[in-house]
Amino acid sequence: MDHTHIDDTEESFRVFQRSVIDEYDRMVDEFGLVVIDARRSIEDQQVQMREAVAQALAGAPTMEPRA
């Protein structure tokens, strides 16, 4: 279903894609999401993800292992 009401299919897709990106950008600000650049190597993305998770979990309570 076309939400842009633009007859040119390619232009309609570009407008739609821009609106999706804009919405994600708003969500980053609203919810404090971490942006990971998918153009980087998988290894670099993994390092960034691990750093973000470690920072988010820093100071979180931990459970004692069961005996």
Phi and psi restraints in degrees (value plus and minus 20) as a CYANA .aco file:
   2 ASP   PHI    -105.6   -65.6
   2 ASP   PSI      99.7   139.7
   3 HIS   PHI    -117.7   -77.7
   3 HIS   PSI     -26.4    13.6
   4 THR   PHI    -113.8   -73.8
   4 THR   PSI     -43.1    -3.1
   5 HIS   PHI      41.3    81.3
   5 HIS   PSI      14.2    54.2
   6 ILE   PHI    -129.0   -89.0
   6 ILE   PSI     111.1   151.1
   7 ASP   PHI     -90.0   -50.0
   7 ASP   PSI     -56.0   -16.0
   8 ASP   PHI     -92.2   -52.2
   8 ASP   PSI      95.9   135.9
   9 THR   PHI     -79.4   -39.4
   9 THR   PSI     -66.4   -26.4
  10 GLU   PHI     -85.7   -45.7
  10 GLU   PSI     -63.2   -23.2
  11 GLU   PHI     -85.8   -45.8
  11 GLU   PSI     -59.6   -19.6
  12 SER   PHI     -79.7   -39.7
  12 SER   PSI     -63.7   -23.7
  13 PHE   PHI     -83.7   -43.7
  13 PHE   PSI     -62.8   -22.8
  14 ARG   PHI     -80.4   -40.4
  14 ARG   PSI     -63.0   -23.0
  15 VAL   PHI     -84.8   -44.8
  15 VAL   PSI     -64.5   -24.5
  16 PHE   PHI     -81.9   -41.9
  16 PHE   PSI     -66.9   -26.9
  17 GLN   PHI     -79.8   -39.8
  17 GLN   PSI     -61.5   -21.5
  18 ARG   PHI     -82.6   -42.6
  18 ARG   PSI     -59.9   -19.9
  19 SER   PHI     -86.7   -46.7
  19 SER   PSI     -55.6   -15.6
  20 VAL   PHI     -85.8   -45.8
  20 VAL   PSI     -65.6   -25.6
  21 ILE   PHI     -81.5   -41.5
  21 ILE   PSI     -63.7   -23.7
  22 ASP   PHI     -80.7   -40.7
  22 ASP   PSI     -60.0   -20.0
  23 GLU   PHI     -86.1   -46.1
  23 GLU   PSI     -62.1   -22.1
  24 TYR   PHI     -81.0   -41.0
  24 TYR   PSI     -61.5   -21.5
  25 ASP   PHI     -79.8   -39.8
  25 ASP   PSI     -60.6   -20.6
  26 ARG   PHI     -85.5   -45.5
  26 ARG   PSI     -58.5   -18.5
  27 MET   PHI     -85.4   -45.4
  27 MET   PSI     -55.6   -15.6
  28 VAL   PHI     -78.3   -38.3
  28 VAL   PSI     -68.0   -28.0
  29 ASP   PHI     -87.3   -47.3
  29 ASP   PSI     -64.9   -24.9
  30 GLU   PHI     -87.5   -47.5
  30 GLU   PSI     -61.0   -21.0
  31 PHE   PHI    -128.6   -88.6
  31 PHE   PSI     -19.1    20.9
  32 GLY   PHI      47.4    87.4
  32 GLY   PSI      16.1    56.1
  33 LEU   PHI     -91.4   -51.4
  33 LEU   PSI     136.1   176.1
  34 VAL   PHI    -119.0   -79.0
  34 VAL   PSI     108.0   148.0
  35 VAL   PHI    -110.0   -70.0
  35 VAL   PSI     108.1   148.1
  36 ILE   PHI    -137.9   -97.9
  36 ILE   PSI     103.7   143.7
  37 ASP   PHI     -95.9   -55.9
  37 ASP   PSI      90.4   130.4
  38 ALA   PHI     -90.8   -50.8
  38 ALA   PSI     -27.6    12.4
  39 ARG   PHI     -99.4   -59.4
  39 ARG   PSI     -35.1     4.9
  40 ARG   PHI     -98.0   -58.0
  40 ARG   PSI     146.2   186.2
  41 SER   PHI     -85.8   -45.8
  41 SER   PSI     137.2   177.2
  42 ILE   PHI     -77.7   -37.7
  42 ILE   PSI     -59.7   -19.7
  43 GLU   PHI     -82.0   -42.0
  43 GLU   PSI     -64.6   -24.6
  44 ASP   PHI     -85.1   -45.1
  44 ASP   PSI     -59.8   -19.8
  45 GLN   PHI     -83.1   -43.1
  45 GLN   PSI     -60.0   -20.0
  46 GLN   PHI     -84.7   -44.7
  46 GLN   PSI     -60.8   -20.8
  47 VAL   PHI     -81.8   -41.8
  47 VAL   PSI     -66.4   -26.4
  48 GLN   PHI     -82.6   -42.6
  48 GLN   PSI     -61.7   -21.7
  49 MET   PHI     -83.4   -43.4
  49 MET   PSI     -65.5   -25.5
  50 ARG   PHI     -82.1   -42.1
  50 ARG   PSI     -60.1   -20.1
  51 GLU   PHI     -84.8   -44.8
  51 GLU   PSI     -61.7   -21.7
  52 ALA   PHI     -85.1   -45.1
  52 ALA   PSI     -62.0   -22.0
  53 VAL   PHI     -87.5   -47.5
  53 VAL   PSI     -63.8   -23.8
  54 ALA   PHI     -80.1   -40.1
  54 ALA   PSI     -62.4   -22.4
  55 GLN   PHI     -85.2   -45.2
  55 GLN   PSI     -61.7   -21.7
  56 ALA   PHI     -85.9   -45.9
  56 ALA   PSI     -52.5   -12.5
  57 LEU   PHI    -111.5   -71.5
  57 LEU   PSI     -29.0    11.0
  58 ALA   PHI     -78.2   -38.2
  58 ALA   PSI     107.5   147.5
  59 GLY   PHI      62.1   102.1
  59 GLY   PSI     -20.7    19.3
  60 ALA   PHI     -92.8   -52.8
  60 ALA   PSI     125.7   165.7
  61 PRO   PHI     -84.4   -44.4
  61 PRO   PSI     128.4   168.4
  62 THR   PHI    -138.0   -98.0
  62 THR   PSI     140.9   180.9
  63 MET   PHI    -121.7   -81.7
  63 MET   PSI     125.9   165.9
  64 GLU   PHI     -94.6   -54.6
  64 GLU   PSI     120.4   160.4
  65 PRO   PHI     -85.4   -45.4
  65 PRO   PSI     128.1   168.1
  66 ARG   PHI     -93.3   -53.3
  66 ARG   PSI     126.8   166.8
